[in-house]
Amino acid sequence: MKLDKKRRLAANMLDVGVNRIWIDPQMAEDVAAALTRADIKRLVKEGSIVVKQKTGTSRGRTRVRKLKRKEGRRRGHGSRRGGKEARSPKKLKWIQTIRPIRKRLKELKKEGTIRAGDYRRLYKMAKGGSFRNKAHLETYLKERGILKVTA
């Protein structure tokens, strides 16, 4: 039984594509007998004509890939897009280095452990890249006798 015209009419009424219209095979004769839009509307209400859900894209494969990457897989040379700088910018690394150093210097100045002059000099040194990290700054201060060693 050809129900193409009914399918097209239903699709038009329900504002979906023809392929998303499902007609119940048990009710095929009722659908074939329908002539008007009102008849089609009634069949939709009864459930003889149903709009199928849109087919989406499965996220399953993506989730698996994400887990693999988390484990350290799929990160070799062949999987990389963009240069070393694009993947982890120098600026970001610099920010992560300088912020803790500057914060520590501010703390030391506030505590009164270092004088304002020393603070200024050390701040400039930090800006110049003299300290690799906060621990390096502490070591420098202890070696110079600026920071008292507590034991």
Residue frames as a rotation matrix with the C-alpha (Angstrom) as fourth column:
MET 1
0.577 0.817 0.000 0.00
0.817 -0.577 0.000 0.00
0.000 0.000 -1.000 0.00
LYS 2
-0.410 -0.738 0.536 1.44
0.726 -0.620 -0.298 3.36
0.553 0.267 0.790 -1.06
LEU 3
0.560 0.563 -0.608 1.12
0.822 -0.468 0.325 6.01
-0.101 -0.681 -0.725 1.59
ASP 4
-0.452 -0.858 0.245 3.54
0.886 -0.464 0.010 8.53
0.105 0.222 0.969 0.04
LYS 5
-0.260 0.425 0.867 0.94
0.229 -0.846 0.483 11.27
0.938 0.324 0.123 -0.34
LYS 6
0.795 0.579 -0.180 -0.32
0.260 -0.058 0.964 10.80
0.548 -0.813 -0.196 3.24
ARG 7
0.283 -0.804 -0.523 3.26
0.944 0.139 0.299 10.81
-0.167 -0.578 0.798 4.50
ARG 8
-0.602 -0.515 0.610 4.01
0.674 -0.737 0.042 14.03
0.428 0.437 0.791 2.60
LEU 9
0.169 0.783 0.599 0.83
0.087 -0.617 0.782 15.66
0.982 -0.080 -0.173 3.89
ALA 10
0.838 0.106 -0.535 1.63
0.511 0.186 0.839 14.66
0.189 -0.977 0.102 7.49
ALA 11
-0.134 -0.977 -0.163 5.22
0.987 -0.146 0.065 15.94
-0.087 -0.152 0.984 7.12
ASN 12
-0.484 0.030 0.874 3.92
0.397 -0.883 0.250 19.23
0.780 0.468 0.416 5.78
MET 13
0.542 0.806 0.237 1.43
0.069 -0.324 0.944 19.59
0.837 -0.495 -0.232 8.63
LEU 14
0.876 -0.213 -0.433 3.90
0.476 0.240 0.846 18.65
-0.076 -0.947 0.311 11.36
ASP 15
0.850 -0.527 0.003 6.69
-0.498 -0.805 -0.322 20.72
0.172 0.273 -0.947 9.81
VAL 16
0.171 -0.815 0.554 9.23
-0.401 0.456 0.794 17.91
-0.900 -0.358 -0.249 9.62
GLY 17
-0.554 -0.449 -0.701 10.95
-0.823 0.169 0.542 15.97
-0.125 0.877 -0.463 6.84
VAL 18
0.369 0.725 -0.581 9.14
-0.820 0.548 0.163 13.15
0.437 0.417 0.797 5.06
ASN 19
-0.135 -0.527 -0.839 11.65
-0.092 0.850 -0.518 10.59
0.987 0.007 -0.163 6.37
ARG 20
-0.934 -0.222 0.281 10.79
-0.275 -0.061 -0.960 11.45
0.230 -0.973 -0.004 9.98
ILE 21
-0.026 0.986 0.164 7.15
-0.999 -0.032 0.034 10.38
0.038 -0.163 0.986 9.57
TRP 22
-0.980 -0.199 0.005 6.38
-0.199 0.975 -0.103 6.89
0.016 -0.102 -0.995 10.87
ILE 23
-0.065 0.988 -0.140 3.10
-0.933 -0.011 0.359 5.24
0.353 0.154 0.923 10.01
ASP 24
-0.326 0.029 0.945 1.93
-0.652 0.717 -0.247 2.34
-0.684 -0.697 -0.215 12.17
PRO 25
-0.897 -0.080 -0.434 1.76
-0.403 0.549 0.732 -0.73
0.179 0.832 -0.525 9.86
GLN 26
-0.744 0.667 -0.042 -1.31
0.617 0.661 -0.426 -2.05
-0.256 -0.343 -0.904 11.75
MET 27
0.081 0.785 -0.614 -3.15
0.340 -0.601 -0.723 1.19
-0.937 -0.151 -0.315 11.04
ALA 28
-0.847 -0.532 -0.007 -2.07
0.157 -0.262 0.952 1.44
-0.508 0.805 0.306 7.39
GLU 29
-0.492 0.733 0.470 -5.63
0.824 0.218 0.522 0.99
0.280 0.644 -0.712 6.08
ASP 30
0.445 0.627 -0.639 -6.96
0.803 -0.596 -0.026 3.79
-0.397 -0.502 -0.769 8.31
VAL 31
-0.214 -0.633 -0.744 -4.19
0.098 -0.772 0.629 6.06
-0.972 0.062 0.227 7.07
ALA 32
-0.904 -0.111 0.414 -4.94
0.401 0.122 0.908 5.12
-0.151 0.986 -0.066 3.45
ALA 33
-0.050 0.986 0.162 -8.61
0.982 0.018 0.190 6.01
0.184 0.168 -0.968 4.03
ALA 34
0.105 0.044 -0.993 -7.71
0.553 -0.833 0.022 9.47
-0.826 -0.552 -0.112 5.35
LEU 35
0.258 0.078 0.963 -8.39
0.944 -0.234 -0.234 12.17
0.207 0.969 -0.134 2.78
THR 36
0.717 0.126 0.686 -8.28
0.121 -0.991 0.056 15.52
0.687 0.043 -0.726 4.52
ARG 37
-0.359 -0.852 0.380 -5.80
-0.198 -0.328 -0.924 17.33
0.912 -0.407 -0.051 6.75
ALA 38
0.080 0.499 0.863 -8.29
-0.973 -0.148 0.176 16.91
0.215 -0.854 0.474 9.58
ASP 39
0.927 0.243 -0.286 -8.17
-0.222 0.970 0.102 13.12
0.302 -0.031 0.953 9.08
ILE 40
0.164 -0.961 -0.224 -4.36
0.298 0.265 -0.917 13.19
0.940 0.084 0.329 9.25
LYS 41
-0.362 -0.245 0.899 -4.51
-0.637 -0.640 -0.430 15.37
0.681 -0.728 0.076 12.38
ARG 42
0.583 0.683 0.440 -6.84
-0.803 0.403 0.438 12.81
0.122 -0.609 0.784 14.00
LEU 43
0.826 -0.324 -0.462 -4.47
0.188 0.930 -0.315 9.96
0.532 0.173 0.829 13.13
VAL 44
-0.242 -0.922 0.303 -1.56
-0.035 -0.304 -0.952 11.90
0.970 -0.241 0.042 14.66
LYS 45
-0.096 0.314 0.945 -3.59
-0.929 -0.368 0.028 12.37
0.357 -0.875 0.327 17.84
GLU 46
0.866 0.498 0.043 -4.41
-0.491 0.830 0.264 8.63
0.095 -0.250 0.964 17.92
GLY 47
0.179 -0.896 0.407 -0.75
-0.608 0.224 0.762 7.71
-0.774 -0.384 -0.504 17.44
SER 48
0.736 0.110 0.668 -1.11
0.393 0.734 -0.554 6.04
-0.552 0.670 0.497 14.05
ILE 49
0.546 -0.608 0.576 1.21
0.445 -0.373 -0.814 8.67
0.710 0.701 0.067 12.58
VAL 50
0.795 -0.365 -0.485 4.24
0.432 -0.221 0.874 9.58
-0.426 -0.904 -0.018 14.69
VAL 51
0.767 -0.638 0.068 7.17
-0.440 -0.600 -0.668 11.95
0.467 0.482 -0.741 14.21
LYS 52
0.636 -0.629 -0.447 10.45
0.697 0.717 -0.016 10.08
0.331 -0.302 0.894 14.69
GLN 53
0.759 -0.439 -0.481 13.14
0.126 -0.626 0.770 11.70
-0.639 -0.645 -0.420 16.80
LYS 54
0.765 -0.561 -0.315 16.04
-0.588 -0.411 -0.697 13.35
0.261 0.719 -0.644 15.00
THR 55
0.764 -0.594 -0.251 19.11
0.606 0.795 -0.034 11.19
0.220 -0.126 0.967 14.68
GLY 56
0.865 -0.502 0.022 21.99
-0.463 -0.779 0.423 12.74
-0.195 -0.376 -0.906 16.60
THR 57
0.262 -0.867 -0.424 25.71
-0.364 0.318 -0.875 12.09
0.894 0.384 -0.232 16.53
SER 58
0.837 0.053 -0.545 26.85
0.393 0.635 0.665 9.61
0.381 -0.770 0.511 19.15
ARG 59
0.567 -0.644 0.513 29.32
-0.730 -0.682 -0.051 10.96
0.383 -0.346 -0.857 21.74
GLY 60
0.967 -0.109 0.232 30.47
-0.040 0.828 0.559 7.46
-0.253 -0.550 0.796 22.75
ARG 61
0.552 -0.798 0.243 33.60
0.753 0.352 -0.556 7.41
0.358 0.490 0.795 20.60
THR 62
0.236 -0.423 0.875 34.51
-0.120 -0.906 -0.406 10.91
0.964 -0.009 -0.265 21.73
ARG 63
0.758 0.106 0.643 34.21
-0.638 -0.085 0.766 9.94
0.136 -0.991 0.003 25.39
VAL 64
0.874 -0.471 0.123 36.46
0.438 0.871 0.224 6.91
-0.212 -0.142 0.967 24.89
ARG 65
0.325 -0.767 0.553 39.04
0.621 -0.267 -0.737 9.07
0.713 0.583 0.390 23.07
LYS 66
0.431 -0.091 0.898 38.93
-0.474 -0.870 0.140 11.65
0.768 -0.485 -0.418 25.86
LEU 67
0.930 -0.061 0.363 39.61
-0.295 0.467 0.834 8.96
-0.220 -0.882 0.416 28.48
LYS 68
0.657 -0.723 0.215 42.55
0.749 0.594 -0.293 7.66
0.084 0.353 0.932 26.45
ARG 69
0.229 -0.557 0.798 43.99
0.210 -0.773 -0.599 11.17
0.951 0.305 -0.060 26.22
LYS 70
0.707 0.106 0.699 43.58
-0.611 -0.405 0.680 11.56
0.355 -0.908 -0.222 29.98
GLU 71
0.896 -0.366 0.252 45.65
0.166 0.801 0.575 8.41
-0.412 -0.473 0.779 30.41
GLY 72
0.117 -0.902 -0.415 48.34
-0.396 -0.426 0.814 9.95
-0.911 0.069 -0.407 28.22
ARG 73
-0.262 -0.153 0.953 47.57
0.693 0.657 0.296 8.09
-0.671 0.738 -0.066 25.00
ARG 74
0.374 0.469 0.800 46.96
0.926 -0.232 -0.297 9.70
0.046 0.852 -0.521 21.58
ARG 75
0.880 -0.094 -0.466 49.36
0.053 -0.955 0.292 12.57
-0.472 -0.282 -0.835 22.29
GLY 76
0.066 -0.921 0.383 52.27
0.689 0.320 0.650 11.61
-0.722 0.221 0.656 20.03
HIS 77
-0.710 -0.502 -0.494 53.76
0.028 -0.721 0.692 13.61
-0.704 0.477 0.526 17.17
GLY 78
-0.888 0.356 0.293 51.13
0.385 0.223 0.896 12.43
0.253 0.908 -0.335 14.72
SER 79
0.020 0.964 -0.265 48.24
0.983 0.030 0.181 13.68
0.182 -0.264 -0.947 16.86
ARG 80
-0.235 -0.188 -0.954 49.57
0.623 -0.782 0.000 17.18
-0.746 -0.594 0.301 17.44
ARG 81
0.319 0.341 0.884 48.07
0.855 -0.505 -0.114 20.16
0.408 0.792 -0.453 15.70
GLY 82
0.891 -0.064 0.450 49.93
-0.167 -0.967 0.194 23.42
0.423 -0.248 -0.872 16.18
GLY 83
0.013 -0.997 -0.070 53.44
-0.031 0.070 -0.997 24.07
0.999 0.015 -0.030 17.37
LYS 84
-0.379 -0.299 -0.876 54.89
0.805 0.361 -0.471 23.81
0.457 -0.884 0.104 20.85
GLU 85
-0.998 -0.057 -0.007 54.06
0.055 -0.908 -0.415 27.46
0.017 -0.414 0.910 21.52
ALA 86
-0.408 0.913 -0.006 50.44
-0.597 -0.262 0.758 27.05
0.691 0.313 0.652 20.44
ARG 87
0.120 0.457 -0.881 49.92
0.277 0.837 0.472 24.04
0.953 -0.300 -0.026 22.69
SER 88
0.554 0.031 -0.832 51.46
0.826 -0.146 0.545 25.61
-0.105 -0.989 -0.107 25.81
PRO 89
0.673 -0.224 0.705 52.33
0.237 -0.837 -0.493 29.27
0.701 0.499 -0.510 25.34
LYS 90
-0.377 -0.904 -0.202 55.50
0.633 -0.092 -0.768 30.72
0.676 -0.417 0.607 26.89
LYS 91
-0.465 0.243 0.851 53.45
-0.426 -0.904 0.026 33.55
0.776 -0.351 0.524 28.34
LEU 92
0.641 0.765 -0.061 51.27
-0.365 0.373 0.853 31.14
0.675 -0.524 0.519 30.31
LYS 93
0.393 -0.605 -0.692 54.36
0.734 0.660 -0.161 29.44
0.554 -0.445 0.704 31.75
TRP 94
-0.626 -0.644 0.440 55.79
0.318 -0.726 -0.609 32.86
0.712 -0.241 0.660 32.67
ILE 95
-0.006 0.727 0.686 52.55
-0.613 -0.545 0.572 33.87
0.790 -0.418 0.449 34.40
GLN 96
0.828 0.364 -0.426 52.54
0.022 0.739 0.673 30.63
0.560 -0.567 0.604 36.41
THR 97
0.019 -0.908 -0.418 56.16
0.843 0.239 -0.482 31.30
0.538 -0.343 0.770 37.46
ILE 98
-0.661 -0.432 0.614 56.06
0.204 -0.890 -0.406 35.03
0.722 -0.143 0.677 38.24
ARG 99
0.213 0.854 0.474 52.80
-0.314 -0.400 0.861 35.24
0.925 -0.332 0.183 40.19
PRO 100
0.791 0.085 -0.605 53.84
0.481 0.524 0.702 33.05
0.377 -0.847 0.374 43.15
ILE 101
-0.251 -0.959 -0.133 57.23
0.912 -0.188 -0.365 34.82
0.325 -0.213 0.921 43.32
ARG 102
-0.562 0.091 0.822 55.64
-0.027 -0.995 0.092 38.26
0.827 0.030 0.562 43.41
LYS 103
0.561 0.827 0.027 53.08
-0.129 0.055 0.990 37.09
0.817 -0.559 0.137 45.96
ARG 104
0.493 -0.474 -0.730 55.87
0.831 0.505 0.234 35.78
0.258 -0.722 0.643 48.23
LEU 105
-0.585 -0.745 0.319 57.78
0.642 -0.666 -0.378 39.04
0.495 -0.016 0.869 47.92
LYS 106
-0.134 0.644 0.753 54.67
-0.281 -0.753 0.595 41.00
0.950 -0.132 0.282 48.93
GLU 107
0.777 0.420 -0.469 54.19
0.249 0.480 0.841 38.72
0.578 -0.770 0.268 51.94
LEU 108
0.049 -0.875 -0.482 57.81
0.970 0.157 -0.187 39.22
0.239 -0.459 0.856 53.04
LYS 109
-0.671 -0.260 0.694 57.49
0.229 -0.963 -0.139 42.99
0.705 0.065 0.706 52.72
LYS 110
0.264 0.882 0.391 54.21
-0.292 -0.313 0.904 43.01
0.919 -0.352 0.175 54.67
GLU 111
0.734 -0.051 -0.678 55.74
0.559 0.613 0.559 40.86
0.386 -0.789 0.478 57.44
GLY 112
0.855 -0.493 0.160 58.67
-0.518 -0.808 0.280 43.26
-0.009 -0.322 -0.947 57.60
THR 113
0.673 -0.621 0.401 61.15
0.422 0.768 0.482 40.48
-0.607 -0.155 0.779 56.83
ILE 114
-0.244 -0.747 0.618 62.63
0.969 -0.169 0.179 42.50
-0.029 0.642 0.766 53.96
ARG 115
-0.381 0.029 -0.924 63.03
0.236 -0.963 -0.128 46.24
-0.894 -0.267 0.360 53.61
ALA 116
0.662 0.710 -0.238 61.29
0.018 -0.333 -0.943 48.27
-0.749 0.620 -0.233 50.92
GLY 117
0.224 -0.682 -0.696 64.58
-0.904 -0.412 0.112 48.76
-0.363 0.605 -0.709 49.07
ASP 118
-0.754 -0.478 0.451 65.32
-0.356 0.874 0.332 45.03
-0.552 0.090 -0.829 49.05
TYR 119
0.037 0.878 0.478 61.76
0.313 0.444 -0.840 44.34
-0.949 0.181 -0.258 47.92
ARG 120
0.686 0.238 -0.688 62.14
-0.449 -0.606 -0.657 46.71
-0.573 0.759 -0.309 44.97
ARG 121
-0.236 -0.891 -0.388 65.49
-0.938 0.104 0.332 45.18
-0.255 0.442 -0.860 43.95
LEU 122
-0.745 -0.011 0.667 64.18
-0.057 0.997 -0.047 41.60
-0.665 -0.073 -0.744 44.26
TYR 123
0.353 0.935 0.042 61.00
0.108 0.004 -0.994 42.52
-0.929 0.356 -0.100 42.36
LYS 124
0.491 -0.265 -0.830 63.11
-0.813 -0.483 -0.327 43.83
-0.314 0.835 -0.452 39.47
MET 125
-0.636 -0.765 0.107 65.27
-0.702 0.630 0.330 40.70
-0.320 0.135 -0.938 39.59
ALA 126
-0.339 0.611 0.715 62.16
0.193 0.789 -0.583 38.53
-0.921 -0.060 -0.385 39.45
LYS 127
0.666 0.605 -0.437 60.93
-0.235 -0.385 -0.892 40.51
-0.708 0.697 -0.114 36.48
GLY 128
0.133 -0.740 -0.659 64.27
-0.984 -0.180 0.003 39.92
-0.120 0.648 -0.752 34.80
GLY 129
0.744 0.260 -0.616 63.86
-0.415 0.902 -0.121 36.18
0.525 0.345 0.778 35.25
SER 130
-0.260 -0.925 0.278 66.51
-0.810 0.053 -0.584 35.67
0.525 -0.377 -0.763 37.94
PHE 131
-0.567 0.112 0.816 64.38
-0.630 0.579 -0.517 33.18
-0.530 -0.808 -0.258 39.87
ARG 132
-0.908 0.188 -0.374 63.15
-0.144 0.699 0.701 29.89
0.393 0.690 -0.608 38.42
ASN 133
0.063 0.932 -0.358 60.47
0.380 0.309 0.872 29.48
0.923 -0.191 -0.335 41.08
LYS 134
0.724 0.321 0.610 59.47
-0.382 -0.551 0.742 30.39
0.574 -0.771 -0.277 44.63
ALA 135
0.897 -0.422 -0.130 61.86
0.394 0.633 0.666 27.83
-0.199 -0.649 0.734 46.16
HIS 136
0.108 -0.885 0.453 64.72
0.902 -0.105 -0.419 29.35
0.419 0.454 0.786 44.16
LEU 137
0.241 0.088 0.967 63.80
-0.091 -0.989 0.113 32.80
0.966 -0.115 -0.231 45.51
GLU 138
0.965 0.167 0.203 63.81
-0.219 0.088 0.972 31.45
0.144 -0.982 0.121 49.09
THR 139
0.595 -0.803 -0.027 67.22
0.798 0.587 0.138 29.84
-0.094 -0.104 0.990 48.56
TYR 140
-0.003 -0.569 0.823 68.62
0.591 -0.664 -0.457 33.10
0.806 0.485 0.338 47.19
LEU 141
0.512 0.304 0.803 67.29
-0.356 -0.776 0.521 35.05
0.781 -0.553 -0.290 50.18
LYS 142
0.991 -0.136 0.016 68.75
0.051 0.471 0.881 32.56
-0.127 -0.872 0.473 52.68
GLU 143
0.359 -0.910 0.208 72.17
0.918 0.304 -0.254 32.49
0.168 0.282 0.945 50.96
ARG 144
-0.131 -0.369 0.920 72.38
0.332 -0.891 -0.310 36.28
0.934 0.265 0.239 51.03
GLY 145
-0.741 -0.146 -0.655 71.27
0.664 -0.014 -0.748 36.37
0.100 -0.989 0.107 54.65
ILE 146
-0.743 0.559 0.369 68.23
-0.408 -0.814 0.413 38.50
0.531 0.156 0.833 53.80
LEU 147
0.447 0.890 -0.090 65.89
-0.553 0.355 0.754 35.82
0.703 -0.287 0.651 55.14
LYS 148
-0.248 -0.535 0.808 66.70
-0.967 0.190 -0.171 34.30
-0.062 -0.823 -0.564 58.52
VAL 149
-0.355 0.055 -0.933 67.05
-0.296 0.940 0.168 30.51
0.887 0.336 -0.318 58.53
THR 150
0.111 0.472 0.875 64.69
-0.993 0.016 0.118 28.99
0.041 -0.882 0.470 61.11
ALA 151
-0.371 -0.337 -0.865 65.69
-0.388 0.903 -0.186 25.55
0.844 0.267 -0.466 62.41
